[in-house]
Amino acid sequence: MRSRPPALWPMDRRLRQANSRQQVSDYTDLIDCFPTTPRHSQSLCDTPNDTIDPFLNESLINPPSQDEIDLRELYRIAVPVMLTVCILSLVFNMIILLSVKWVRKSLSPTLLLSLSLAVADAYASLVIGVGLVVNSLLPIVYGVDMGPFSNCYVLVLEAYRLGGMVVTVFHLLALAINHYIGILRPLHYAATVTRGTVVWAITCMWIFPVVFFLAYFSLVPNDGFRSSFCSSYDFLLRIPFRVTVSILFFVPLILMSVFYIHMFVMVKRHQHGVLQLQTGRQLHKNVKAVITTLLILGTYVVGWMPAVLFFVAHVPRLSNSRDTNPNVGQGPRCHFHQFHDCGQVFLGSHHLCGQNA
């Protein structure tokens, strides 16, 4: 057999792999279609070959770039690690929720908020894990075609994932308000923070964020859910959406910081004023709850702050393509804060377990 020029070896390997996958019977004819010498016959090149799979045609016309190959290898390693962290977080939070049946006393407002926070963390882990599989593992690593509505699936998951982030923020803010009232206004705590009030607040904290993002994705003209097959998603990269996400993250964070700073200042002076009416045991219990919640808040800030700051400060180039997956277009940035989500959820649930105990 006549030896092939080394420059055509990569093409030979690609065609042999395509032949083994697609059972192409005329592989030899296809190889010979590429002339190597002036004496080579051109007759086969003039003969249309309709048996070649469209994926093969696409791979021949637009072979993957080195960046795409590197990204695929990165996802092949990183996505399973992220999925493992999300699964551990989900299992850990489910254990916390199942431990409620061993609680003999009635559930206090603080414990109700803590359990709802555990549910929010489990929910975030589940949504992030599903997003990693649908957005990264299947289409990028394994090349699975998710269908014409794949961008719609991505937008739905993004709405639920961002909603989960805001649900967690609202729960941390609610716990901060709960501790603030318990330490600074202990005589009014029982009348202000009732089970009915907490249940109503939890319901609102769960419904509002998800409905808000689903509505936002549906109200942008010619974009999001209102574009054909959800093919346009430029609104995710524009200033209004960035400002909205920033407000939902930083405003509660600033309020929580003010509450906790004020609480610690007042605890240092607990011998004076209204805090003198609390017993030492009550004050110690409240301070312990505040410290535990601060640990949860710290893991939340460490997990989300880098991604949110990067999202706000980075100005990406809007893609002109309408045929790509939004998460593929955003690349590592999107999965960067997904990884922080999983880590924050796992660490937060660890401290929450200590609080519930």
Residue, then its C-alpha position, 0 to 999 in steps of 0.5 A: m500500500r502506498s504510504r500516506p503523507p504525514a500531514l494527512w495522518p490526523m485526517d486518516r485517524r478522524l475518518r477511521q473513528a467516524n467509520s467505526r461509529q457510523q458503520v460507513s461502508d465506503y471508508t476507503d473511497l472517502i480516504d482516496c477522495f483526498p488527492t495526494t499527488p497530481r496523478h491521483s484520480q479525481s473521479l471519486c471526488d466528483t461522486p456525491n456520497d450521501t451516506i456520510d453522517p451530518f456530524l462527520n460532514e460538520s467535523l470535516i468542514n469545521p474541525p474543533s479548535q484546540d480551545e474547544i478540545d482543552l475545554r472538553e478535557l477540563y469539563r471531563i475532569a472538573v464536572p464529576v468533581m462538582l457533581t460529587v460535591c453537590i451529591l454530598s451536600l444533598v445527602f448531608n442536608m437530607i440527613i439534617l431534615l430527617s433528624v427532625k423526627w428525633v426532636r422532642k420539643s416543638l419547633s421554634p421559629t429559629l429551628l423552622l428557619s434553619l430547616s428551611l435553609a437546609v431545604a434551600d441548600a438541598y434544592a440548590s445542590l439538586v438544581i446545580g447538579v442537574g444543570l451540570v449534567v444537562n449543560s456540561l456533561l452531556p453536550i460538551v463532554y459526550g457530544v449529546d444533542m439536547g434537541p432544538f429546545s436545549n437553550c430553553y432547558v438551560l434558561v429554566l435551570e438558570a432561573y431556578r438556580l439563581g432563584g435558589m441563590v436568592v432563596t438562600v440570601f433571604h433565609l440568611l437575612a431572615l435569621a439575622i433579623n430573628h437573632y437581632i430581635g431575640i438579642l436586642r428586644p427579647l421581651h417582644y420576641a415571642a409576640t413578634v416572631t411567631r410560628g405563623t409569621v415565620v411560615w408566611a415569611i418562608t413561603c414568600m422567600w421560596i415563591f418570590p425569587v423563582v417567580f421573579f427570574l422566570a418572569y424576567f426571562s419571559l418579559v424581555p422583548n425578542d430575548g429569552f423565552r420570547s425568542s425563537f427556540c430560546s435562541s437569544y440570551d443576550f439579556l443575561l450579559r447586559i447591564p440591567f440583569r447584572v445590576t438586578v443580580s448585584i442588588l439581590f446579593f449585596v443589599p441583603l449582605i449589607l443589611m446582615s452586616v449592619f445587624y450583626i455588627h450592631m448585635f456584637v456591639m450590644v452584646k459587649r455592653h449587655q450589662h446595660g439597658v434592656l439586655q440586662l433583663q436576659t438571663g445569662r443562659q439566654l444571652h449565651k444561647n443567643v450569642k451561640a446562635v449568632i456565631t453559628t449563623l455568622l459561620i454560615l454567612g461566611t461560607y456563603v460570602v466566600g462561595w459567592m462573592p468572587a463569582v458575583l464580583f466577576f459577573v458584575a465587573h467582567v464585560p463579555r463580548l456578546s455573541n452573534s451566534r444564535d445556535t449555541n448553548p448559553n452556558v457553553g458561550q459563557g464557558p468556565r465563568c458559569h460553572f465557576h460560580q456553580f462550583h462555589d454554590c456547591g461548596q457553600v452549600f456543603l459548608g453551610s449545611h455543616h454549620l447548620c447541623g451544629q446549630n440544630a443540635 
